[in-house]
Each structure stands twice: as C-alpha cells, then as structure tokens.
Amino acid sequence: MVIIILLILTFPCWFVGSRPCPPNQRDSLFEFSHSFLLHNWELRFPYTLSPSCDGPDSVASYPKTASWNLSVDCCGWNGVTCDESTGNVIGLNLRCSWLHGPLRSNSTLFRLPHLRSLDLSGNDFHGSTIPPEISVLVELTQLNLSWGNLSDHVPSELSRLNKLASLDLSHDDNYLLDRSLQVEGSSLERIAQNLSNLSFLDLSDIDMSNVIASSLMNLSSQMMYLSFGDCGLQGELPGNIFLFISLVVA
C-alpha cells in the first residue's frame, strides 16, 4: 500500500487524464461557430471555388462544427486540438467546414490566445477582409486562410505574428463574386522582414500588381517553399532568394 501511494505522488500523470479545455475557451469556440451559417458552397455554386475540398486529392468537406456540443469537453470537438497538460486550445482545423459568413473583427476566435495552428481554408467568408485583430494570436506558427473568399488588403498586422512558420493566403481571386485579396508592397516588406521563422509562404492568385519583387529581399533564410503564381508581381525576384537551400519556388 505504501509503495502504491508513493507511485501516485511521484507520477501523478499516470493517474490523471488530460485537462479539459477552460470554460472561457470552450464558450469562445462555440460562439465563433455560431457566427456562421453552414452550407456546402460547392452545391450552391456550380463552379467550385475551392479545389482544396472534395476533389480526388483533397479534403472531404463537411460541417465539423455541427457536432460541437457544450456538454462535451471542447478538446474532443471535431477540428479542435488542446494541450494535454493545460487544456488550452492550441489548434483549430476547420478546413472545408461549410462556414458561410463574414470573418468579423470582434470574432471570439481572437479570445484564444494559445492557438498555434489555425486552418480556416476552403470556407466562404463572403468577401470580408482579414481582420487586423488576428495579430493578437501571437503564438501562431501556422496560418491557412486560403480559398476563403476574402477581399480587400492583406493587413500589415500579420507581420506581428513573428512565430509563423507557415502562411497560406493563396487562391482568393473569387471570379464568381468579383472580389479579390490584395497585398501592398509595404505590408509585404513588413511580413518579409519580421517573420524570421517563415519557411512556407503561398500568395498565389493574390493581386500583387502594385508590389515590386524587391519587397521580398528580407525573406527568411529558412524559406523552403515560396509561391506567387498568377499574382502580377512586378520585377525580378532578389537573387539572394535562390541561394536558400532546399527552396522550391512555384
């Protein structure tokens, strides 16, 4: 009996399960999910806006948040990942989840300060802008907003997410609704200069017609994948980019 008690005191993790997510983070997630309607936009639009969903080599789309229930620990919700020791929500993958509606600046998503990975790609954010408030998620290492039907300018505030290793804003030229995501040279310069951990950057099909390629001269030397397909970027890429080991330029 003494031996058992000593084992419990010495190795409590053997007997205690993972921490549940904090109630405030659970409520923020739930409120975020209810700020959208759910529909399969590929049924709504006969010409798909997101080849990343439901294709032969892509992700199956379905409404992940439809199964979320406040009576269940949010760490068990579809698309949610928690830190086992703290219960904090550290990952949210709602790719191709039928979310329909604007991504608002007062979204409760921005009350999840421990998020490290955020994937909202393949949803329909109805031509809304990327809220500058996303910069409060300073722990993010991965951010994917591709094929989200977003418009207007990429906010320079993204440059505050200095832990980002992967940033994907690609394929947002929404030809059906005539909206487009744009990036200015000053914003791209800040992103290139401040995101020193960035190894993956995809800005394909974003309007970069007002950007000169020299804006990229301060990109991280850790860069391994870089894509600017059909973006209208002006000028030649800085020569130092091609010195990066293992870099793929698409």
C-alpha positions in Angstrom: 0.0 0.0 0.0 2.8 2.4 0.9 4.5 1.7 -2.5 1.3 2.4 -4.4 0.8 5.8 -2.6 4.4 6.7 -3.3 3.9 5.9 -7.0 0.8 8.1 -7.1 2.6 11.0 -5.5 5.6 10.6 -7.7 3.9 10.0 -11.1 0.5 11.8 -10.9 0.3 11.9 -14.7 -0.2 8.1 -14.7 -3.5 8.5 -12.9 -4.8 11.9 -14.1 -6.2 12.3 -17.6 -5.7 15.2 -19.9 -7.0 18.6 -18.6 -10.4 19.7 -20.1 -10.4 23.0 -22.0 -11.1 26.1 -19.9 -14.8 27.1 -20.0 -14.0 30.6 -21.4 -12.2 29.0 -24.4 -15.0 26.5 -24.9 -17.5 29.3 -25.0 -15.4 31.4 -27.3 -15.2 28.5 -29.8 -18.9 27.8 -29.6 -19.8 31.4 -30.1 -17.4 31.6 -33.1 -19.0 28.5 -34.7 -22.4 30.1 -34.3 -21.4 33.3 -36.1 -21.6 31.4 -39.4 -24.3 29.6 -41.4 -23.4 26.2 -42.6 -23.8 25.2 -46.2 -21.8 23.4 -48.8 -20.9 26.2 -51.1 -19.9 23.8 -53.9 -23.5 22.8 -54.2 -24.5 26.5 -54.1 -22.1 27.4 -56.9 -21.9 25.0 -59.8 -18.3 26.0 -60.4 -16.2 25.2 -57.4 -14.4 28.0 -55.6 -12.2 25.6 -53.7 -10.4 22.7 -55.4 -8.9 22.0 -52.0 -12.3 20.5 -51.0 -13.9 17.3 -52.2 -11.5 16.6 -55.1 -9.7 13.3 -55.7 -6.6 14.6 -54.0 -8.2 16.9 -51.5 -10.0 17.1 -48.2 -13.6 16.0 -47.9 -15.9 18.8 -46.9 -18.4 18.5 -44.1 -19.7 20.8 -41.3 -17.3 20.0 -38.5 -18.9 22.5 -36.1 -22.3 21.0 -36.4 -21.4 18.3 -33.9 -20.0 20.7 -31.3 -21.9 20.4 -28.0 -21.4 22.4 -24.8 -22.0 19.3 -22.7 -18.8 17.7 -24.2 -15.3 18.8 -23.4 -14.3 21.0 -26.3 -10.9 19.2 -26.5 -13.0 16.4 -28.1 -14.7 18.6 -30.6 -14.0 17.9 -34.3 -11.2 20.0 -35.5 -10.0 21.2 -32.1 -6.7 20.3 -30.5 -5.8 21.0 -26.9 -2.6 21.0 -24.9 -2.8 17.9 -22.7 -1.2 19.4 -19.7 -3.2 22.7 -19.6 -6.3 22.0 -21.7 -5.7 25.2 -23.6 -6.9 25.2 -27.2 -3.8 25.2 -29.4 -5.1 24.0 -32.7 -8.2 24.7 -34.8 -8.6 23.0 -38.2 -11.9 23.9 -39.8 -10.8 23.4 -43.4 -13.7 22.8 -45.8 -16.2 23.0 -43.0 -19.0 24.8 -44.8 -18.6 28.0 -42.8 -20.5 30.8 -44.5 -20.5 34.4 -43.4 -18.1 37.3 -42.7 -15.0 36.9 -40.6 -15.6 39.8 -38.1 -13.1 41.9 -36.3 -14.9 41.2 -33.0 -14.8 37.5 -33.5 -14.5 35.4 -30.4 -11.8 33.5 -32.3 -9.4 36.2 -31.1 -10.1 35.2 -27.5 -8.0 32.0 -28.0 -4.5 33.4 -27.2 -2.8 29.9 -27.0 -3.6 29.0 -30.7 -0.6 27.7 -32.5 -2.2 26.4 -35.6 -5.3 27.9 -37.4 -6.7 26.5 -40.7 -9.9 28.1 -42.0 -9.2 27.3 -45.6 -11.9 26.3 -48.1 -14.8 28.2 -46.4 -16.8 31.1 -47.7 -16.2 34.3 -45.7 -18.4 36.3 -48.0 -15.9 38.7 -49.3 -14.9 40.0 -45.8 -11.5 41.3 -45.0 -8.8 39.6 -42.9 -9.3 41.3 -39.6 -6.2 43.1 -38.3 -7.2 41.7 -34.9 -5.8 38.3 -35.9 -2.5 39.7 -34.9 -3.4 39.1 -31.2 -2.9 35.4 -31.8 0.8 35.8 -31.2 1.5 32.1 -30.6 0.5 31.1 -34.2 3.1 29.1 -36.1 0.7 28.0 -38.9 -2.0 30.1 -40.5 -4.0 29.0 -43.5 -6.8 31.3 -44.9 -6.6 30.1 -48.5 -9.6 29.8 -50.7 -11.7 31.6 -48.1 -13.4 34.2 -50.4 -11.7 37.1 -48.6 -11.2 40.5 -50.1 -9.5 43.9 -49.8 -6.0 44.2 -48.4 -3.8 41.8 -46.5 -3.3 43.6 -43.2 0.2 44.6 -42.3 -0.6 43.5 -38.8 0.2 39.9 -39.9 3.8 40.9 -39.5 3.3 40.9 -35.7 2.9 37.1 -35.8 6.6 36.6 -35.6 6.4 32.9 -34.7 4.7 32.0 -38.0 6.5 29.2 -39.9 3.7 28.7 -42.5 1.4 31.3 -44.1 -1.0 30.4 -46.9 -3.3 33.1 -48.3 -3.5 31.6 -51.8 -6.2 31.3 -54.4 -8.5 34.1 -53.3 -9.4 35.5 -56.7 -13.1 34.9 -56.5 -14.2 35.2 -60.1 -17.8 34.5 -59.3 -18.3 37.3 -56.9 -15.7 39.6 -58.4 -13.7 40.1 -55.2 -10.0 39.8 -54.7 -7.5 39.8 -52.0 -4.6 42.3 -52.5 -1.3 42.9 -50.8 0.6 46.2 -50.8 4.4 46.5 -51.0 4.7 48.0 -47.6 2.7 45.1 -46.0 4.8 42.5 -47.8 8.0 44.2 -46.7 6.9 44.1 -43.1 5.9 40.4 -43.4 9.2 39.5 -45.1 11.3 41.4 -42.5 9.5 40.5 -39.3 8.5 36.8 -39.9 12.0 35.5 -39.5 10.8 31.9 -38.8 8.8 31.7 -42.0 9.6 28.6 -44.1 6.4 28.3 -46.2 4.7 31.2 -48.0 1.9 30.9 -50.6 0.4 34.0 -52.1 -0.7 32.5 -55.4 -3.5 34.4 -57.2 -3.4 37.3 -54.8 -3.4 40.7 -56.5 0.3 41.9 -56.2 0.3 44.2 -59.2 1.4 47.1 -57.0 4.2 45.2 -55.5 7.8 45.1 -56.7 9.8 41.9 -56.2 12.5 43.7 -54.2 9.9 43.8 -51.3 10.9 40.2 -50.8 14.6 40.8 -50.3 14.4 40.3 -46.5 12.6 36.9 -46.6 13.8 34.4 -44.0 16.7 32.3 -45.0 14.8 29.3 -43.6 12.3 29.6 -46.5 11.6 26.2 -48.2 8.5 26.9 -50.2 7.6 30.1 -52.0 4.7 30.6 -54.4 3.5 33.7 -56.3 1.6 32.1 -59.2 -0.6 34.4 -61.2 -0.2 37.3 -58.8 1.0 40.1 -61.1 4.3 40.7 -59.1 6.5 43.3 -60.8 10.2 42.9 -61.5 12.7 40.1 -60.8 13.0 38.2 -57.6 16.0 39.2 -55.5 19.0 37.0 -56.3 19.6 36.1 -52.6 16.3 34.1 -52.6 17.8 31.5 -54.9 20.7 30.9 -52.5 18.3 29.4 -50.0 19.0 25.7 -49.5 16.0 23.4 -50.4 13.8 26.3 -51.6 11.0 25.5 -54.0 9.7 28.5 -56.0 6.3 27.8 -57.6 
